[in-house]
Amino acid sequence: MKHFLPAWIFALHACAALQAQTPVPEPVQTPAQEPAALTATRTAFMRQVMAESQLLTQQYERALAKVETEVAAAGDYEEARAIRQRREQLQALYAGTVSSLATPLPLTQARMMGSAQASGETLGGWRSNGSGAEWLNFRLMPGSYHLEFEVNMSDAPVAGSIYASSKFQPQQKALFEFDEVTLLGIAAENHRTFEITRSTDETTFTTVRVGPLTFSRNPVTLRFTAPDGYPANIIRIRNLRLVPVTDVAETSTASVPQTTSSTTTAMQQASATLKDAIGTAREAAAARYLDELNDLAVTKPELKGQIDAEIRRMKRLGDQKTGRTGVNAISTTGGGFSGFEDISDARLSDEEPISGERFKVVHEGRTLMVRLLWVDCAPLEDDREAEVKRFAKYFNIEDEDVPAVGRAAREFTASYLRDKPLRLLIRPDRDKDGTMAALLFLPNVGLYQNVLVNHGLAAVVAPAREQQRNAMERAFLATLSAIENTAKKRRPAPGAWALSANNQGGKP
């Protein structure tokens, strides 16, 4: 059993790595010297090959780690050793070449803002606040990156001599910002504020690293700005680039697959043992309780009606059947979600979501259509006139803006839920087409409906109070409404609220 990358990928890796690591000697004769433009084009191509194949290589290397564990457990140590050698070869391809995988941010493609100016490969002219550079629709492979650049900060020749105002005195530190420009809520996650300090002299450039930032879309719009002006300083920035983040944690885990596998197995066994013990204890306690109720019915005939009702309730709890989704229905008391089905560890289907709040999930080999309770995302097409107008009225936006918000919500759901474990509480009653109305929860996040509303990508659709089944539902709905009110008032406003006439100087 052999485990190799396709030969062409491996060859390109080797060629790019060799070019990145081997110094090019100075030619003695220049008649046949390659044009500089061709050399630059080839270098850029090799860098792109390495960057675009890095994710595939990392995924393949992790798959090999799993196979190595299985082969070693089966006693085929020679094959396990061969697989480990191939993993080490793949890891070595990227060792020490992270900078060669960087994606440059060319100033020739940037739009200058304020007093910022590009001189060759150097960005300068930070005299006024809001100055900077913006890269519109910049093509970038989705993933995690650090922003890196080289900077020199010195005093302007006239600083401190002509201007008396403190505003025109040289600063020891300068504040800068780097953002992904988008209406989606990830704008806050990909916003970085950082300081640049004064250099020791006018010729020394210092490398600055900012991040990490995670980009889930392609293309993206990026902005590098100074919120304040620095007229008494000369700040020169060059070699702006995005460097892929090396996945140290996953590499470290892959290097000791047997220990990780053993730990996971032990945890699974302990969890199963605990569940069995809890189930056994619960059954014994329920049996004793039923015996006591039957005895009480004999001694207290005047309480027969109440006792019979309690016995029926206990029997229903014991007779719960496995639901259509392969999990037991929740039947809690005291204001919980009575009758809801609980699905744990579901995954978003590979199919594109129908909309921000309608999509398919996969659980135990079954594909289920899900509709998020209590929220409504914009339609993606403008031919659904009634829905378009309803959504436009809700957010006070133009009809033609509604489909764009709908597409943004769908993209957000696709990227946010992808590869995450999902827990759903599903109402027992289905829609006419079989769609399941559900509450969706994520680890360390909570209710996903809250996330959509917080990012201005969904409207809250609360049922009438008499249709709210219990105190738990009313509490969740109250939280949703509070989150929406906060999102409306936030500045800058998120999602559809940013397009609202209330935020554009129009009529409310």
Secondary structure as GFF3:
##gff-version 3
##sequence-region A 1 508
A	DSSP	alpha_helix	7	21	.	.	.	ID=ss1
A	DSSP	alpha_helix	36	73	.	.	.	ID=ss2
A	DSSP	alpha_helix	77	94	.	.	.	ID=ss3
A	DSSP	three_ten_helix	99	101	.	.	.	ID=ss4
A	DSSP	beta_strand	103	104	.	.	.	ID=ss5
A	DSSP	three_ten_helix	107	109	.	.	.	ID=ss6
A	DSSP	beta_strand	111	113	.	.	.	ID=ss7
A	DSSP	beta_strand	117	119	.	.	.	ID=ss8
A	DSSP	beta_strand	122	124	.	.	.	ID=ss9
A	DSSP	beta_strand	131	138	.	.	.	ID=ss10
A	DSSP	beta_strand	143	155	.	.	.	ID=ss11
A	DSSP	three_ten_helix	166	168	.	.	.	ID=ss12
A	DSSP	beta_strand	173	180	.	.	.	ID=ss13
A	DSSP	alpha_helix	186	189	.	.	.	ID=ss14
A	DSSP	beta_strand	191	197	.	.	.	ID=ss15
A	DSSP	beta_strand	206	215	.	.	.	ID=ss16
A	DSSP	beta_strand	220	226	.	.	.	ID=ss17
A	DSSP	beta_strand	233	244	.	.	.	ID=ss18
A	DSSP	alpha_helix	248	254	.	.	.	ID=ss19
A	DSSP	alpha_helix	257	299	.	.	.	ID=ss20
A	DSSP	three_ten_helix	301	303	.	.	.	ID=ss21
A	DSSP	alpha_helix	304	318	.	.	.	ID=ss22
A	DSSP	beta_strand	341	348	.	.	.	ID=ss23
A	DSSP	beta_strand	358	363	.	.	.	ID=ss24
A	DSSP	beta_strand	366	372	.	.	.	ID=ss25
A	DSSP	beta_strand	375	376	.	.	.	ID=ss26
A	DSSP	alpha_helix	385	395	.	.	.	ID=ss27
A	DSSP	three_ten_helix	399	401	.	.	.	ID=ss28
A	DSSP	alpha_helix	402	417	.	.	.	ID=ss29
A	DSSP	beta_strand	422	430	.	.	.	ID=ss30
A	DSSP	beta_strand	436	442	.	.	.	ID=ss31
A	DSSP	beta_strand	446	447	.	.	.	ID=ss32
A	DSSP	alpha_helix	448	454	.	.	.	ID=ss33
A	DSSP	beta_strand	459	460	.	.	.	ID=ss34
A	DSSP	three_ten_helix	465	467	.	.	.	ID=ss35
A	DSSP	alpha_helix	471	489	.	.	.	ID=ss36
A	DSSP	three_ten_helix	495	499	.	.	.	ID=ss37
A	DSSP	three_ten_helix	501	503	.	.	.	ID=ss38
###
